Amino acid sequence: MKKDNRIPKLSVLSIFIILVAIISITMIILYLFHFRGGISEEIDDWSKFGSYFGSITGLLALLGVLYTIQQSKEQVKLTEERGVFFKMLELYQNQASSVICYEKKGVEAFENIGKLANYYLILYCCLDHLIENPHENINNTEGYEFVALYNFRDSIIENTDLNINEIERIKDLIKDGDLKSLLPTMESAKEYFHILSDKIDLEDQYKAIKYVSILIYKEYYHFLGQYFRTINNLLYFNKDFKEGSQYSRIFRSQLSSYELLVLFYSIFCGSVNTLELFTKFPFFNILLKEDVLFFNPNKYRSFDKYLNDLLHIVTTNNSISR
């Protein structure tokens, strides 16, 4: 996550207050430096002293007025920002509650979408491996791997030998995004994926997750389109708010683990700006590890390290594609 090293800009009012303060202090120092005599008993001296310091007290009074004005402006700005945030938060809540998946709404709908995304990810990886290794000899595998590979192939094709026609059919399934038709094969696909997942590097993980994110977005665009835009706008306004960190914590507390998983997928098909908005504040460090199928604690002791490495690839690929 990048730090914001920008120096805050001073307003015209702040600069004026600083100038008044400098002038007042300078006048006091000059008087004390030039008139170092004791306390005078002459009325005329006290009159001149009062006239001189009258101008200073006038400046100090002006300073107080200017400070009050500045504080009032800041308070008005904070009130406006708070109003905008909570209006956007209410809009988000309305959008989230209106999402529907398999006749479920709200949190349950996001649970279904998240599960469906993970199912698609498993199927995509298994099919992609079959395409890349069409001549893999099933008889060379042993034990659990043999059973998993045999069961998955048997559920996809009529025989265990992949011919050109079967490979083209699988390619068409991926190209057309028709993975839903293969959901009945999930049990055998899960077993096969369990073996494959450790062999998939970060670049291929990015490729797989991006494919699924686009597929899910297309299927549920009529719900997720407005939902994502609302969150994007909320984070966009929030990034410049003075109390933005506090508001981000409030917003994050509204997100269920199912929503976080759907949002995690969404950033893979978003822009660089969208990713920066999500990573400005630590949203994804509270993702459930078991929901991120590629995470392997044997390879990455730290879940945060894995996410950072994966999101770095997202940023790099999104930057290149711009």
C-alpha positions as CSV (number, residue, x, y, z in Angstrom):
1,M,0.0,0.0,0.0
2,K,1.5,3.3,-1.0
3,K,1.9,6.1,1.5
4,D,0.6,9.5,0.7
5,N,3.7,11.8,0.9
6,R,2.0,14.9,-0.4
7,I,2.5,18.1,1.7
8,P,-0.9,19.5,2.7
9,K,-1.7,22.8,1.0
10,L,-2.3,25.9,3.2
11,S,-5.4,27.9,2.6
12,V,-5.3,31.7,2.0
13,L,-6.8,32.1,5.4
14,S,-4.2,30.0,7.1
15,I,-1.4,32.0,5.4
16,F,-3.0,35.2,6.6
17,I,-3.2,34.0,10.2
18,I,0.5,33.0,10.1
19,L,1.5,36.5,8.7
20,V,-0.5,38.3,11.4
21,A,1.1,36.1,14.1
22,I,4.6,36.9,12.7
23,I,3.9,40.6,12.6
24,S,2.6,40.7,16.2
25,I,5.6,38.8,17.5
26,T,8.0,41.0,15.5
27,M,6.4,44.2,16.9
28,I,6.7,42.9,20.5
29,I,10.4,41.9,20.0
30,L,11.3,45.3,18.4
31,Y,9.7,47.2,21.3
32,L,11.5,45.2,24.0
33,F,14.8,45.4,22.1
34,H,14.7,49.3,21.6
35,F,13.1,50.3,25.0
36,R,14.9,48.4,27.7
37,G,14.4,51.0,30.4
38,G,12.6,50.3,33.6
39,I,9.0,51.0,34.4
40,S,8.3,54.7,33.6
41,E,6.5,57.1,36.0
42,E,5.5,59.4,33.2
43,I,1.9,59.4,32.0
44,D,3.0,60.4,28.5
45,D,5.3,57.3,28.3
46,W,2.3,55.1,29.4
47,S,0.2,56.7,26.7
48,K,2.7,56.0,24.0
49,F,3.1,52.4,25.3
50,G,-0.7,51.9,25.2
51,S,-0.9,53.3,21.6
52,Y,1.8,51.0,20.4
53,F,0.5,47.9,22.0
54,G,-3.0,48.8,21.0
55,S,-2.1,48.0,17.4
56,I,-0.7,44.7,18.6
57,T,-3.8,43.8,20.5
58,G,-5.8,44.8,17.5
59,L,-3.8,42.4,15.4
60,L,-4.2,39.6,18.0
61,A,-8.0,40.2,18.1
62,L,-8.0,39.9,14.3
63,L,-6.0,36.8,14.6
64,G,-8.6,35.3,17.0
65,V,-11.4,36.2,14.6
66,L,-9.6,34.6,11.6
67,Y,-8.9,31.5,13.7
68,T,-12.6,31.2,14.6
69,I,-13.5,31.6,10.9
70,Q,-11.1,28.9,9.9
71,Q,-12.3,26.5,12.6
72,S,-15.9,27.2,11.5
73,K,-15.1,26.5,7.9
74,E,-13.3,23.2,8.8
75,Q,-16.3,22.2,11.0
76,V,-18.7,22.9,8.1
77,K,-16.5,20.9,5.7
78,L,-16.3,18.0,8.2
79,T,-20.1,18.1,8.5
80,E,-20.5,18.1,4.7
81,E,-18.1,15.2,4.3
82,R,-19.9,13.2,7.0
83,G,-23.2,13.9,5.3
84,V,-21.9,12.7,1.9
85,F,-20.3,9.6,3.4
86,F,-23.4,8.4,5.2
87,K,-25.6,9.1,2.2
88,M,-23.2,7.0,0.1
89,L,-23.2,4.4,2.8
90,E,-27.0,4.2,2.8
91,L,-27.0,4.0,-1.0
92,Y,-24.5,1.1,-0.8
93,Q,-26.7,-0.7,1.7
94,N,-29.7,-0.4,-0.5
95,Q,-27.7,-1.7,-3.5
96,A,-26.3,-4.6,-1.5
97,S,-29.7,-5.7,-0.2
98,S,-31.1,-5.7,-3.8
99,V,-28.6,-8.2,-5.2
100,I,-30.2,-11.5,-6.1
101,C,-28.6,-14.9,-6.8
102,Y,-30.5,-18.2,-7.0
103,E,-33.6,-16.5,-5.5
104,K,-31.6,-15.3,-2.4
105,K,-31.1,-11.6,-1.6
106,G,-28.5,-9.6,0.2
107,V,-25.9,-11.5,2.2
108,E,-27.2,-14.9,1.1
109,A,-27.0,-13.7,-2.5
110,F,-23.3,-12.8,-2.1
111,E,-22.7,-16.1,-0.4
112,N,-24.1,-17.8,-3.6
113,I,-22.1,-15.6,-5.9
114,G,-18.9,-16.1,-4.0
115,K,-19.4,-19.9,-4.1
116,L,-20.2,-19.8,-7.8
117,A,-17.1,-17.8,-8.5
118,N,-14.9,-20.4,-6.6
119,Y,-16.6,-23.2,-8.5
120,Y,-15.9,-21.5,-11.8
121,L,-12.3,-21.0,-10.7
122,I,-11.9,-24.7,-10.0
123,L,-13.5,-25.8,-13.3
124,Y,-11.5,-23.3,-15.3
125,C,-8.2,-24.5,-13.8
126,C,-9.0,-28.1,-14.4
127,L,-10.1,-27.5,-18.0
128,D,-7.1,-25.3,-18.7
129,H,-4.8,-28.1,-17.5
130,L,-6.5,-30.6,-19.8
131,I,-6.0,-28.3,-22.7
132,E,-2.4,-27.6,-21.9
133,N,-1.7,-31.3,-21.3
134,P,-3.9,-33.3,-23.7
135,H,-1.4,-36.2,-23.9
136,E,-1.0,-36.6,-20.2
137,N,-1.0,-40.4,-19.7
138,I,-3.5,-41.3,-17.0
139,N,-1.8,-44.6,-16.4
140,N,1.4,-42.8,-15.3
141,T,-0.4,-41.3,-12.3
142,E,-0.6,-43.0,-9.0
143,G,-2.9,-43.4,-6.1
144,Y,-5.2,-40.4,-5.2
145,E,-3.9,-38.4,-8.2
146,F,-4.9,-41.3,-10.6
147,V,-8.4,-41.5,-9.1
148,A,-8.9,-37.7,-9.2
149,L,-7.7,-37.3,-12.8
150,Y,-9.7,-40.4,-14.0
151,N,-12.9,-39.2,-12.3
152,F,-12.7,-35.7,-13.7
153,R,-11.8,-36.8,-17.3
154,D,-14.6,-39.4,-17.1
155,S,-17.1,-36.7,-16.1
156,I,-16.1,-34.4,-18.9
157,I,-15.5,-36.7,-21.9
158,E,-16.7,-40.2,-22.9
159,N,-13.2,-41.7,-22.8
160,T,-10.0,-40.9,-21.1
161,D,-8.1,-40.1,-24.4
162,L,-8.5,-36.5,-25.4
163,N,-8.8,-36.1,-29.1
164,I,-8.7,-32.9,-31.1
165,N,-12.5,-32.6,-31.2
166,E,-12.8,-32.9,-27.4
167,I,-10.0,-30.3,-26.9
168,E,-11.8,-27.9,-29.2
169,R,-15.1,-28.5,-27.4
170,I,-13.4,-27.7,-24.0
171,K,-11.8,-24.5,-25.5
172,D,-15.3,-23.4,-26.8
173,L,-16.7,-24.0,-23.3
174,I,-14.1,-21.6,-21.8
175,K,-14.4,-19.1,-24.7
176,D,-18.2,-19.0,-24.4
177,G,-18.1,-18.9,-20.6
178,D,-20.4,-21.9,-20.4
179,L,-19.0,-23.3,-17.2
180,K,-22.4,-23.4,-15.5
181,S,-23.2,-26.5,-17.6
182,L,-20.3,-28.3,-15.9
183,L,-21.4,-27.6,-12.3
184,P,-22.6,-31.2,-11.9
185,T,-19.0,-32.3,-12.3
186,M,-17.9,-30.2,-9.3
187,E,-17.1,-33.1,-6.9
188,S,-14.6,-34.7,-9.3
189,A,-13.3,-31.2,-10.3
190,K,-12.6,-30.3,-6.6
191,E,-10.5,-33.5,-6.2
192,Y,-8.5,-32.7,-9.4
193,F,-8.1,-29.0,-8.4
194,H,-6.7,-30.1,-5.0
195,I,-3.8,-31.7,-6.9
196,L,-3.3,-29.0,-9.5
197,S,-3.5,-25.9,-7.2
198,D,0.0,-26.2,-5.8
199,K,1.4,-26.3,-9.4
200,I,-0.2,-23.1,-10.5
201,D,2.1,-20.0,-10.3
202,L,1.0,-16.5,-9.5
203,E,0.7,-15.4,-13.2
204,D,-1.6,-18.3,-14.0
205,Q,-3.6,-17.6,-10.8
206,Y,-4.1,-14.0,-12.0
207,K,-5.2,-15.3,-15.4
208,A,-7.7,-17.7,-13.8
209,I,-9.1,-15.3,-11.3
210,K,-9.5,-12.6,-14.0
211,Y,-11.4,-15.0,-16.3
212,V,-13.8,-15.8,-13.4
213,S,-14.2,-12.2,-12.4
214,I,-15.3,-11.2,-15.9
215,L,-17.6,-14.2,-16.2
216,I,-19.3,-13.4,-12.9
217,Y,-19.6,-9.8,-13.8
218,K,-21.3,-10.6,-17.1
219,E,-23.7,-13.0,-15.5
220,Y,-24.8,-10.6,-12.7
221,Y,-24.1,-7.2,-14.3
222,H,-27.7,-6.0,-13.8
223,F,-27.1,-6.2,-10.0
224,L,-23.4,-6.0,-9.6
225,G,-22.9,-3.1,-12.0
226,Q,-24.6,-0.5,-9.8
227,Y,-23.3,-2.2,-6.7
228,F,-19.6,-1.9,-7.8
229,R,-20.1,1.7,-9.1
230,T,-21.6,2.8,-5.8
231,I,-18.7,1.3,-3.8
232,N,-16.2,2.8,-6.2
233,N,-17.8,6.3,-5.8
234,L,-17.9,5.9,-2.0
235,L,-14.2,5.1,-1.9
236,Y,-13.3,7.8,-4.4
237,F,-14.9,10.5,-2.3
238,N,-13.7,9.0,1.0
239,K,-10.0,9.0,-0.1
240,D,-9.8,12.8,0.2
241,F,-12.0,13.2,3.4
242,K,-10.2,14.4,6.5
243,E,-11.7,11.5,8.5
244,G,-11.3,9.1,5.6
245,S,-9.6,6.4,7.7
246,Q,-12.4,6.4,10.2
247,Y,-15.0,6.2,7.5
248,S,-13.2,3.4,5.7
249,R,-13.3,1.4,9.0
250,I,-17.1,2.0,9.3
251,F,-17.6,0.9,5.7
252,R,-15.4,-2.2,6.0
253,S,-17.4,-3.2,9.1
254,Q,-20.6,-3.3,6.9
255,L,-19.0,-5.9,4.5
256,S,-19.7,-9.5,5.1
257,S,-17.0,-12.1,4.3
258,Y,-19.1,-13.1,1.2
259,E,-19.1,-9.5,-0.1
260,L,-15.3,-9.3,0.4
261,L,-14.8,-12.4,-1.7
262,V,-16.9,-11.0,-4.5
263,L,-15.1,-7.6,-4.3
264,F,-11.8,-9.5,-4.3
265,Y,-12.7,-11.1,-7.6
266,S,-14.0,-7.7,-9.0
267,I,-10.7,-5.9,-8.8
268,F,-9.2,-8.3,-11.2
269,C,-11.3,-7.0,-14.0
270,G,-11.2,-3.4,-12.8
271,S,-8.9,-0.5,-13.6
272,V,-5.7,0.5,-11.8
273,N,-7.6,3.4,-10.2
274,T,-10.2,0.9,-8.8
275,L,-7.4,-1.3,-7.3
276,E,-5.7,1.7,-5.7
277,L,-9.0,2.7,-4.1
278,F,-9.4,-0.7,-2.6
279,T,-5.8,-1.0,-1.4
280,K,-5.5,2.5,0.0
281,F,-7.2,1.1,3.1
282,P,-6.6,-2.6,4.2
283,F,-9.9,-4.2,3.1
284,F,-8.7,-7.6,2.0
285,N,-6.6,-8.4,5.0
286,I,-9.8,-9.7,6.7
287,L,-10.6,-12.1,3.8
288,L,-11.1,-15.6,5.0
289,K,-8.1,-17.6,3.9
290,E,-10.2,-20.7,3.0
291,D,-12.2,-18.5,0.6
292,V,-9.1,-17.7,-1.4
293,L,-8.6,-21.1,-3.1
294,F,-5.0,-20.6,-4.3
295,F,-3.6,-19.6,-0.9
296,N,-1.2,-22.3,0.3
297,P,0.1,-21.8,3.9
298,N,3.0,-24.2,3.0
299,K,4.2,-21.7,0.4
300,Y,3.2,-18.5,2.1
301,R,3.3,-18.3,5.8
302,S,1.7,-14.9,5.7
303,F,-1.7,-14.4,4.0
304,D,-1.0,-10.7,3.7
305,K,2.3,-11.4,1.8
306,Y,0.4,-13.7,-0.6
307,L,-2.3,-11.0,-1.2
308,N,0.3,-8.3,-1.7
309,D,2.2,-10.4,-4.3
310,L,-1.0,-11.3,-6.2
311,L,-2.3,-7.7,-6.2
312,H,1.1,-6.5,-7.4
313,I,0.6,-8.7,-10.5
314,V,-2.9,-7.3,-10.9
315,T,-1.4,-3.7,-10.8
316,T,1.4,-4.6,-13.2
317,N,-0.9,-6.3,-15.8
318,N,-3.6,-3.5,-15.5
319,S,-0.9,-0.8,-16.0
320,I,0.4,-2.6,-19.1
321,S,-3.1,-3.0,-20.6
322,R,-3.9,0.7,-20.3
